[in-house]
Amino acid sequence: MEKKDFKPDTRYTVTLREDGGKLRPANLYVYKTYDNFMIVRMTNSDGLLRKLKYDDVVKIVKTREVRAEDRFFIPEAVLLEKAWADRDVMYRYSSSPHMGK
């Protein structure tokens, strides 16, 4: 996959390729896209923010854009490319005013 295949503030159901080559399904929310990777939250697992390379996604099964009032917000400083230069995972709680959180 490539950067053009993904948009911020969108939920995706995808097929991921793990390090060992095994394929598995995943649900993710895309916060930010960069040239070589995107910042996502895995919504079907631990909820951590992750740096995900486009090559790790084999197939997009389903796409659903998230309405503005249902989006979960994270400060822009956390999503900066330089903040992810030496990390792959980050614990960060996000909130949505519409959801009462």
MIDO-76437 format. One line per field, with one value per residue (C-alpha): residue number from 1; residue in three letters; x negated, y, z negated. Coordinates in nm, 4 decimals, m for minus. Example, Ala and Ser with C-alpha at 12.3 -4.5 7.8 and 13.67 -1.06 7.14 Angstrom:
REM MIDO-76437
i = (1; 2) .
aa = (ala; ser) .
u = (m1.2300; m1.3670) .
v = (m0.4500; m0.1060) .
w = (m0.7800; m0.7140) .
REM end
This chain:
REM MIDO-76437
i = (1; 2; 3; 4; 5; 6; 7; 8; 9; 10; 11; 12; 13; 14; 15; 16; 17; 18; 19; 20; 21; 22; 23; 24; 25; 26; 27; 28; 29; 30; 31; 32; 33; 34; 35; 36; 37; 38; 39; 40; 41; 42; 43; 44; 45; 46; 47; 48; 49; 50; 51; 52; 53; 54; 55; 56; 57; 58; 59; 60; 61; 62; 63; 64; 65; 66; 67; 68; 69; 70; 71; 72; 73; 74; 75; 76; 77; 78; 79; 80; 81; 82; 83; 84; 85; 86; 87; 88; 89; 90; 91; 92; 93; 94; 95; 96; 97; 98; 99; 100; 101) .
aa = (met; glu; lys; lys; asp; phe; lys; pro; asp; thr; arg; tyr; thr; val; thr; leu; arg; glu; asp; gly; gly; lys; leu; arg; pro; ala; asn; leu; tyr; val; tyr; lys; thr; tyr; asp; asn; phe; met; ile; val; arg; met; thr; asn; ser; asp; gly; leu; leu; arg; lys; leu; lys; tyr; asp; asp; val; val; lys; ile; val; lys; thr; arg; glu; val; arg; ala; glu; asp; arg; phe; phe; ile; pro; glu; ala; val; leu; leu; glu; lys; ala; trp; ala; asp; arg; asp; val; met; tyr; arg; tyr; ser; ser; ser; pro; his; met; gly; lys) .
u = (0.0000; m0.0982; m0.0349; 0.2364; 0.4418; 0.4955; 0.6558; 0.6377; 0.9466; 1.0599; 1.1154; 0.9885; 1.0284; 0.7125; 0.4997; 0.1543; m0.1657; m0.3515; m0.7311; m0.7263; m0.5151; m0.1930; 0.1212; 0.3782; 0.6828; 0.6719; 0.8905; 0.7137; 0.7781; 0.5366; 0.4273; 0.1524; m0.0176; m0.3804; m0.5806; m0.7136; m0.4685; m0.1444; m0.0475; 0.2454; 0.4344; 0.5157; 0.8807; 0.9185; 0.6289; 0.4345; 0.5241; 0.1626; 0.0479; m0.1753; m0.3993; m0.2868; m0.4678; m0.2478; m0.4170; m0.2841; 0.0726; 0.1526; 0.5149; 0.7829; 1.1057; 1.3277; 1.3023; 1.5165; 1.4604; 1.5159; 1.7502; 1.5873; 1.7807; 1.6752; 1.3010; 1.0562; 0.8058; 0.4365; 0.2119; 0.0316; m0.3080; m0.2556; m0.1914; m0.4970; m0.7251; m1.0304; m0.8508; m0.8339; m1.1900; m1.3135; m0.9923; m0.7327; m0.4774; m0.3401; m0.0852; 0.1400; 0.4971; 0.7165; 1.0516; 1.3611; 1.5858; 1.8829; 1.8318; 1.8097; 1.4458) .
v = (0.0000; 0.3652; 0.6960; 0.7885; 0.4868; 0.6312; 0.9458; 1.0920; 1.0653; 0.7479; 0.3973; 0.1023; m0.2723; m0.4142; m0.7231; m0.6736; m0.8653; m0.9353; m0.9618; m1.3378; m1.2978; m1.4111; m1.2260; m1.1046; m0.8757; m0.5399; m0.2368; 0.0961; 0.4675; 0.6852; 1.0071; 1.1270; 1.0152; 1.0782; 0.9723; 0.6465; 0.5669; 0.6641; 0.7126; 0.4868; 0.3539; m0.0157; m0.0078; m0.3841; m0.4436; m0.2508; 0.0983; 0.2140; 0.4637; 0.2937; 0.3859; 0.1668; 0.1337; 0.1260; m0.1964; m0.3740; m0.3366; m0.6037; m0.5137; m0.2634; m0.4489; m0.1646; 0.2153; 0.4418; 0.8160; 0.9440; 1.2402; 1.5523; 1.5297; 1.1652; 1.2149; 1.1510; 1.4303; 1.4082; 1.7166; 1.7904; 1.7814; 1.4100; 1.3415; 1.5270; 1.3170; 1.3987; 1.2650; 0.9256; 0.9164; 0.6670; 0.4992; 0.2586; 0.2642; 0.5266; 0.5120; 0.8145; 0.8605; 1.0517; 1.2112; 1.3073; 1.5859; 1.4341; 1.0999; 1.2603; 1.1653) .
w = (0.0000; 0.0337; m0.1427; 0.1087; m0.0049; m0.3552; m0.4977; m0.8489; m1.0724; m0.8995; m1.0348; m0.8364; m0.8565; m0.7013; m0.6599; m0.8167; m0.7572; m1.0821; m1.1107; m1.0531; m0.7397; m0.9057; m0.7934; m1.0467; m1.0465; m1.2257; m1.2838; m1.2929; m1.3145; m1.1149; m1.2864; m1.0538; m0.7329; m0.6381; m0.3342; m0.4833; m0.7648; m0.9355; m1.2999; m1.3894; m1.6885; m1.6759; m1.7814; m1.8178; m2.0562; m2.3196; m2.1934; m2.1748; m1.9144; m1.6609; m1.3729; m1.0835; m0.7513; m0.4450; m0.3296; m0.6408; m0.5102; m0.2537; m0.1827; m0.2867; m0.3557; m0.4758; m0.5042; m0.7206; m0.7568; m1.1104; m1.1576; m1.3027; m1.6298; m1.6823; m1.6279; m1.9078; m1.9453; m2.0229; m2.0480; m1.7237; m1.9019; m1.9735; m1.6059; m1.4709; m1.2549; m1.4686; m1.7788; m1.6059; m1.4708; m1.7319; m1.8491; m1.7152; m1.9987; m2.2376; m2.5163; m2.4798; m2.5969; m2.3545; m2.4109; m2.2203; m2.3542; m2.1741; m2.3482; m2.6929; m2.7436) .
REM end
